[in-house]
Amino acid sequence: MEAGDHIGKIVLKALEAFPPGSAGGPSGLRPDHVRAAVRSPIGDAIIRSLTRVVNRIARGEAPRAMWPHLAGSNLFPGKKGDNDVRPLAAGEFLRRLTARCVVRVTRDPLRRTLGDTHIGDALSCGVEIRSQLARSFIHRNAGDRRKALLLVDYENAHNTPERGPGLRVVRERCPSLSPFLETCYSVPSPMYCGSDTIWSTRGYHQGCASAGPGWSVGFLPVQEAAQKDVAAAGHVLDYQAWFKDDGQAGGSPSALRVWYAALHHHGAARGYILKPPKSLVLTPLRCPPSIDLRQWATTRADGTTQQPVLCCEGEGYAGAADVSQSKRCTKEGC
C-alpha cells in the first residue's frame, strides 16, 4: 500500500464500515473515537496522518516492539451451544482497520493465489456459490449409486494452525499480504481476560479481516497434497470447493475416502485438525449406498478414533457409529 488520495479513501471507507459502538482493543481506542475526530474541523489532517500510520503497519514498518501490542486483544467468553464456550476477542483498532485496508488492496493477487477452488476470500457471494455447488451435484447425480458428496469441517479452525509454516506459505505465494500478517502473527500476542493474560501463539484471530486469507493461503499445501494422494490412488474428484475451513467435494465414495484421509494426514502436521462429527457423507439417492464408515475413521492425538456421519439427501443422519446402521437411511419411506 502506498500513500495517496486513493489509499486515503480506502482508509476512510474502512473506518466508516465499523458498526457504531464497536469495541476497542487493549488501548481502549474505539472506531467511534476516530470517526468523531475525522468529522471535526481538522478531519482532513487526521485522515492523512491515519493513512500514513496504516501504510506503515501494512508494509511491516511498525517498530517490532509494538507488534505484540498491535496484535493484542481483549478476550471475552461467549456461549457456544449448550456446553461449550466460544472465545470472543476485541482486537486493537489500528490492527483491525489496517486489516480491512490490506484485504481490500490485495484482493486481486489473493484471488489469483487461492485459485478457483477457494470461494470464501476475495470473492463475492461465496456462501451462495457453496450452496449452489452442493445442490447442483446432488441433483445432477440423483439415482447414481457411484457418487457421493463429502462436506468437511475443521476443529477450532482459526486457533489451531501452526503459524510458522503458514506464514512461510503466505510469504512465498502472496507476498503483498505477507508484511502485515508477519506483523500480527510472527510473535506471540497478549489476550487479556479480566486479570489474566493468555499469550496467543497459534492460529489466526477470528474476526480480523486478514484471518480468513491467512488461514486459506496457509492451507494450500494441505489441499494440494490431498489432491496428489487422490490422483496417486487412481481416482479423480468431480469437484472440490473451500469456503475458508469448510470444504466440500463430489465423486466416488472411494475417491472421497482417500481425499478425507489425506486431509487428515497432511493437515494435522500443520495444525489443521478435522472434526469428523461435523463432517458429512451425503448421497444423492433416496437410500444411501453401502458405505463402511469404519474405513473412514481417523485417529486423534489422544488415541481416540472418529468418523464422519452418513446422511441421506442431506437429512436423516444415520449410522455414525455402526456400519450396519449406515447401510440404511432412517429417512421415512426408505
ABEGO torsion letter per residue (X at the ends): XBBEAAAAAAAAAAAAABBBGBBBBAAGBBAAAAAAAAABAAAAAAAAAAAAAAAAAAAGABBAAAAAAAABBBBBBBBBEAABBBBBBBBBAAAAAAAAAAAAAAAAAAAAAAEAABAABGBBGAAAAAAAAAAAAAAAABGBAABBBBBBBBBGAAAABBAAAAAAAAAAABAAAAAAAAAAAABBBBBBBEABBBBBABEBBBGBAAAAAAAAAAAAAAAAAAAAAAAAAGBBBABBBBBEABBBBBEBAAAAAAAAAAAAAAAAAAGBBBBAAABBBBBABABBBBBBAAAABBBBAAGBBBBBBBBBGGBGBBGAABAAAAABBABBGX
